[in-house]
Amino acid sequence: MPDLTHMYSTDLSVDNAGDLMLSQGTQAGTERVIRRLMTSQGDYIFQLDYGAGLPSYLGQPAAVPQIMGVIRQQMSLEDIVSQDPIPAVNVGLYNNTVTASIQYRDSDTQESAVLSIPIVVT
C-alpha cells in the first residue's frame, strides 16, 4: 500500500486535481528516514523506542560524536535502509551548524539516496 507524500514539518501534498499525492520509490524511503531521525523517543505511542530525536540537539553544545552514533544506530533499525553496504554517516561542525550527511541504499528500490540535515547548535 503506498504512503501519502509527507515531508517532515510540511503539510500533505496535493496534485493539480486536488488529490493527495502518493509517495513512491526512493522518495518514500527518504521520508521514512527523515521521520525516524526527527522523531523523539517516546513521541510515537505505538513504538516508544522509535526515533533519533535530532531536534533535541537544537541550541545545545555540539555533540558531533554522539549525533553520529545516534544516526548510525537509527539507520540500522530502519527497514527501508539496506545494510549492504552499510550507510555512510558523516557529521561535521561548520559555523555553529552541525550538518549530518547520510548516504544509504534503499532496500525496496536498490537506489542510492543522499540526505543532508542541518542542526543549529550553540
C-alpha positions in Angstrom: 0.0 0.0 0.0 1.5 3.4 -1.0 2.1 6.1 1.6 0.9 9.7 1.3 3.6 12.1 0.4 4.6 14.0 3.5 8.0 15.6 4.2 8.8 16.3 7.8 7.4 19.7 9.1 5.3 20.3 5.9 1.6 19.8 5.0 0.4 16.9 2.9 1.0 17.4 -0.8 -1.8 17.7 -3.4 -1.6 17.3 -7.2 -3.1 19.7 -9.7 -6.5 17.9 -9.4 -6.5 18.5 -5.7 -5.9 14.8 -4.8 -3.5 13.8 -2.1 -0.2 12.8 -3.7 1.3 9.3 -3.1 4.9 8.8 -2.2 6.7 6.2 -4.2 10.2 4.7 -4.7 13.2 6.3 -3.1 11.2 9.4 -2.0 9.0 7.2 0.2 12.2 5.8 1.9 13.7 9.2 2.3 10.5 10.4 4.0 10.7 7.4 6.4 14.3 8.0 7.3 13.7 11.7 8.0 10.7 10.9 10.1 12.8 8.4 12.2 15.6 10.9 12.6 13.4 13.8 13.6 11.0 11.9 16.0 12.0 11.9 19.6 11.8 8.6 21.5 8.5 8.4 23.4 6.6 10.5 20.9 5.3 7.6 18.8 2.9 6.0 21.2 2.8 2.7 19.3 6.6 2.2 19.5 8.1 4.2 22.4 11.7 3.5 21.5 11.3 4.7 17.8 13.3 7.8 16.8 16.6 9.5 17.0 15.3 12.9 18.4 17.7 15.1 16.4 15.6 18.2 17.2 16.6 17.8 20.8 20.2 18.8 19.9 19.0 22.3 18.7 20.5 25.0 20.9 22.8 22.6 22.7 26.6 22.4 22.6 27.8 20.5 19.6 28.0 16.8 20.4 29.2 15.6 17.0 30.3 12.0 18.0 27.0 11.5 19.9 24.9 12.7 17.0 26.8 10.5 14.6 26.3 7.5 16.9 22.6 8.1 17.2 22.1 8.4 13.5 24.1 5.3 12.7 22.1 3.3 15.3 18.7 4.5 13.9 19.8 3.9 10.3 20.5 0.2 11.3 16.9 0.0 12.7 15.0 1.4 9.6 13.7 -1.4 7.4 13.9 0.8 4.2 17.7 1.2 4.7 19.8 -1.6 3.2 22.6 -2.7 5.5 24.7 -3.8 2.4 26.5 -1.6 2.0 26.4 -0.1 5.5 25.0 3.5 5.4 27.7 6.2 5.3 27.1 8.8 8.0 29.3 12.0 8.3 28.6 14.7 10.9 30.6 17.9 10.9 30.5 21.3 12.6 30.6 24.4 10.3 29.8 27.9 11.5 27.8 26.8 14.6 25.8 24.3 12.5 26.2 20.6 12.8 25.4 19.0 9.5 24.7 15.3 9.1 25.3 13.9 5.6 23.9 10.4 5.1 24.2 8.1 2.1 22.4 4.8 2.0 20.8 2.2 -0.3 17.0 2.0 -0.4 16.2 -1.7 0.4 13.0 -1.6 -1.8 14.3 0.2 -4.9 18.0 -0.6 -4.5 18.7 3.0 -5.4 21.2 5.2 -3.6 19.8 8.1 -1.5 21.7 11.0 0.0 20.4 13.3 2.8 21.8 16.4 4.4 20.3 17.5 7.7 21.4 20.8 9.3 21.2 21.0 13.1 21.9 24.5 14.6 23.8 24.4 17.9 25.3 26.9 20.3 
